[in-house]
């Protein structure tokens, strides 16, 4: 007996501008992200590749999602969205990977447009590519297990994050923007819920500017509200800052869960760091643990 297993995944890949220097003429060379694995499906691996000036499509830049299967008998259905937010570029696809190693991609831009400041593919000397989605694989059922999950928004949140056209509110941070759904933030944060219902300027204009957190921290916190698989594991320091964000906006389930995790991470080598961080975060649990 077998069942379909859904495996959410996400990659954020930052490529320094100078890595593109060798692609002035067409070649079969490419740039590749880190390779990621699924612990519950040994041998299933995925990564991103970018062909800035491929011999097959000279003068064009293509981005691919590559998948390596454990064996030639496995078919893996995928749904994913690839974006370069700074350039307002994205594409989504639903594709079945049925070869040991294969890729699925789309033209991103002309090669010359990569270096055009007005196209904004490269910002602050680097290009940032993101992919969000999930794989569906068939797995044999050995025994029935009880499912336990701390992704409070569930897979619904993962699907909503991919629906760019339905996002109805914008958060501006460090002159960058994060598009979100009011319904998602209202469900997890009484502070945001009051903002949307109050008739304030933010509610009427469907936007708000946040100045006391960096873009990275706000984006990470918002993605956690949708689904944790959208986030590449932050540093302990950034987790503390995300905790502060959860505390300010009263995002209680995530705050409690992250707080408990951070408490479990306290040991002799980092006790001084956590001591200072607890004072900054106004975290009652952390302060009690420290003092």
Secondary structure, DSSP 8 states (H G I E B T S, - for coil): -EEEEEEEEEEEEEEEGGGGGGGSS-BS--EE---EE-TTSTT-EEEEEEETTBSTTTTEEEEEEEEE-SSTT--EEEEEEEEEGGGTEEEEEEEEE-SSEEEEEEEEEEGGGGG-TTT-SSBTTEEEEEEEEEEEEEEE--S--------TTHHHHHHHHH-GGG--EEEEETTEEEEE-HHHHHHH-HHHHHHHHTT-HHHHHTEEE--SS-HHHHHHHHHHHH-GGGS----HHHHHHHHHHHHHTT-HHHHHHHHHHHHHT--GGGHHHHHHHHHHHT-HHHHHHH-
